[in-house]
């Protein structure tokens, strides 16, 4: 079963480790998938940047989010108030 939160990244993405570390530090469960393992997600969302943060199967961030953006999303995730647009 897939987690609600997924990091989709290329294997050479330099931002992925930071995003993983921050989510883990915040206690948010997540899975990491590489673009070569999940071409279905890449094609579905037309993804051309890495990393991508997916929540419930939909992109939240395409490319590395800024610190404040990520903090705001984490707060919304924790409170249950995050909604996809």
Backbone bond lengths (Angstrom), bond angles and torsions (degrees), N, CA, C in turn:
res aa  C-N    CA-C-N  psi(-1)  N-CA   C-N-CA  omega(-1)  CA-C   N-CA-C  phi
1 X - - - 1.452 - - 1.522 109.68 -
2 X 1.299 116.42 135.75 1.460 120.41 -179.77 1.525 110.31 -80.84
3 X 1.319 114.51 148.47 1.462 121.12 173.99 1.515 109.70 -70.89
4 X 1.332 115.77 162.23 1.465 121.15 174.60 1.519 110.84 -65.88
5 X 1.336 116.21 -33.15 1.457 121.89 -176.54 1.525 108.86 -110.16
6 X 1.321 115.19 126.47 1.465 121.02 -179.25 1.518 108.84 -129.88
7 X 1.306 115.33 136.56 1.458 121.58 168.92 1.521 105.96 -101.28
8 X 1.314 116.19 121.48 1.461 122.38 176.51 1.522 106.57 -110.04
9 X 1.326 116.36 121.51 1.465 119.28 -174.06 1.521 111.07 -149.21
10 X 1.321 113.99 161.44 1.460 119.13 169.91 1.529 107.28 -76.25
11 X 1.296 115.81 159.59 1.473 119.53 -179.54 1.531 111.97 -67.00
12 X 1.333 116.96 -23.25 1.461 120.27 -177.57 1.529 113.19 -99.37
13 X 1.320 117.55 6.48 1.465 121.27 -177.96 1.533 110.37 -63.90
14 X 1.319 115.58 123.67 1.466 120.67 -178.85 1.522 112.31 -81.71
15 X 1.328 117.75 -16.06 1.459 121.21 -179.61 1.529 112.79 -86.56
16 X 1.328 117.13 -24.85 1.459 121.26 -177.19 1.524 113.43 -53.16
17 X 1.350 120.21 -46.98 1.462 118.72 -179.08 1.533 113.24 -60.34
18 X 1.327 117.21 -36.56 1.461 120.14 178.28 1.531 110.27 -65.16
19 X 1.324 116.26 -45.02 1.454 120.41 -179.34 1.533 110.32 -63.59
20 X 1.320 117.34 -43.36 1.473 121.78 175.98 1.522 110.77 -58.34
21 X 1.322 116.49 -47.84 1.464 121.43 -178.08 1.527 111.07 -60.79
22 X 1.333 116.58 -43.16 1.464 120.17 -177.96 1.523 111.63 -67.98
23 X 1.320 117.93 -43.01 1.461 119.96 177.89 1.524 110.84 -64.00
24 X 1.325 116.77 -42.24 1.469 120.38 178.26 1.531 110.72 -63.88
25 X 1.312 116.83 -42.16 1.467 121.49 179.49 1.525 110.89 -61.13
26 X 1.312 116.07 -34.19 1.462 121.64 -179.54 1.537 112.48 -86.06
27 X 1.334 116.45 -1.28 1.466 120.61 178.15 1.519 114.29 74.28
28 X 1.307 116.71 24.71 1.468 121.22 -179.86 1.527 108.73 -94.35
29 X 1.329 117.65 118.34 1.464 119.55 178.78 1.535 110.54 -70.01
30 X 1.317 115.79 140.17 1.463 120.69 -178.09 1.512 109.75 -155.27
31 X 1.319 114.83 164.82 1.457 122.29 172.21 1.515 107.70 -122.64
32 X 1.312 115.35 154.20 1.463 121.44 174.69 1.519 108.09 -113.20
33 X 1.319 114.94 129.63 1.456 121.16 172.24 1.518 107.55 -124.10
34 X 1.312 114.63 142.97 1.455 120.05 176.57 1.527 109.07 -95.53
35 X 1.316 114.97 147.84 1.465 120.30 -175.17 1.527 112.12 -57.40
36 X 1.331 117.76 -33.13 1.461 119.34 179.69 1.527 112.03 -73.56
37 X 1.340 117.63 -18.42 1.456 121.97 177.44 1.530 112.01 -88.11
38 X 1.336 116.70 -24.72 1.464 120.93 -175.57 1.526 111.93 -129.77
39 X 1.339 116.40 61.39 1.464 118.71 178.35 1.525 112.04 -61.42
40 X 1.338 117.08 -21.48 1.464 120.62 177.55 1.527 111.03 -62.93
41 X 1.339 117.29 -42.64 1.463 120.51 178.71 1.522 111.37 -69.93
42 X 1.322 116.12 -38.83 1.468 120.53 178.51 1.525 109.51 -60.94
43 X 1.329 116.82 -47.41 1.463 121.24 -178.50 1.528 111.34 -68.75
44 X 1.315 116.26 -41.56 1.471 119.96 -177.39 1.521 112.56 -59.06
45 X 1.331 116.25 -40.87 1.460 120.42 -175.69 1.523 113.16 -105.13
46 X 1.335 117.91 2.24 1.462 120.44 179.00 1.520 111.87 59.57
47 X 1.306 116.06 42.53 1.463 121.81 -173.15 1.529 110.75 -77.07
48 X 1.337 114.59 130.47 1.465 121.53 178.54 1.520 111.78 -129.10
49 X 1.330 117.90 6.08 1.460 122.20 -179.33 1.515 109.65 -129.15
50 X 1.312 115.93 160.74 1.456 121.76 179.56 1.525 108.32 -141.80
51 X 1.313 116.51 138.41 1.453 129.84 2.31 1.522 111.36 -86.40
52 X 1.335 114.55 167.83 1.455 121.90 173.64 1.522 106.67 -124.22
53 X 1.314 116.15 131.98 1.452 121.21 175.73 1.523 107.24 -101.71
54 X 1.323 115.50 119.31 1.461 121.51 179.22 1.523 109.14 -107.30
55 X 1.315 116.12 139.40 1.459 121.84 174.66 1.515 107.54 -126.77
56 X 1.323 115.39 121.59 1.462 121.87 -176.45 1.527 111.31 51.57
57 X 1.337 114.62 41.11 1.458 121.19 174.12 1.511 116.77 83.24
58 X 1.341 117.66 0.56 1.461 120.21 -179.00 1.522 110.42 -121.01
59 X 1.335 117.32 144.48 1.470 119.88 -179.54 1.523 112.57 -65.15
60 X 1.317 114.14 134.55 1.460 122.13 172.64 1.525 108.37 -102.86
61 X 1.329 115.67 -48.43 1.464 122.66 177.26 1.516 108.89 -129.00
62 X 1.312 115.87 132.59 1.467 122.00 173.12 1.518 104.77 -113.93
63 X 1.323 115.95 112.05 1.455 121.53 -169.69 1.517 107.94 93.70
64 X 1.292 115.92 168.30 1.463 120.44 -176.71 1.524 110.99 -71.19
65 X 1.344 116.84 123.01 1.467 118.94 177.75 1.522 110.84 -73.53
66 X 1.316 116.09 154.54 1.452 120.66 172.74 1.523 109.63 -69.66
67 X 1.306 116.06 161.93 1.456 121.11 -177.81 1.512 113.47 -57.08
68 X 1.316 116.55 -44.88 1.479 120.06 -179.14 1.526 111.61 -68.63
69 X 1.326 116.22 -37.53 1.472 119.93 177.69 1.531 110.47 -62.62
70 X 1.321 115.02 -44.69 1.461 119.60 -179.78 1.522 110.48 -65.96
71 X 1.327 117.82 -42.78 1.464 120.97 177.55 1.523 111.14 -59.41
72 X 1.327 117.55 -42.51 1.463 121.44 179.84 1.532 110.62 -64.64
73 X 1.325 116.72 -41.20 1.462 119.14 178.99 1.524 110.40 -66.15
74 X 1.328 117.68 -42.74 1.463 120.90 178.98 1.529 110.35 -59.46
75 X 1.322 117.47 -43.24 1.470 121.26 178.28 1.532 110.52 -61.70
76 X 1.336 116.97 -43.83 1.467 120.84 179.16 1.525 111.01 -66.43
77 X 1.323 117.25 -39.45 1.462 122.15 177.74 1.524 109.99 -60.49
78 X 1.312 115.87 -48.67 1.476 120.68 -178.61 1.524 112.29 -62.79
79 X 1.314 116.57 -37.97 1.464 120.01 -177.52 1.529 112.22 -81.36
80 X 1.349 115.86 -11.34 1.446 120.05 -177.91 1.516 113.56 79.38
81 X 1.327 115.77 11.59 1.464 118.87 -175.85 1.528 113.63 -96.63
82 X 1.340 118.56 -1.42 1.455 119.37 -179.10 1.523 109.68 -71.08
83 X 1.315 115.71 130.86 1.463 122.73 176.71 1.525 108.36 -130.33
84 X 1.333 115.72 137.03 1.467 119.82 172.73 1.513 108.52 -69.29
85 X 1.320 115.63 143.06 1.467 119.64 177.07 1.494 111.01 -79.00
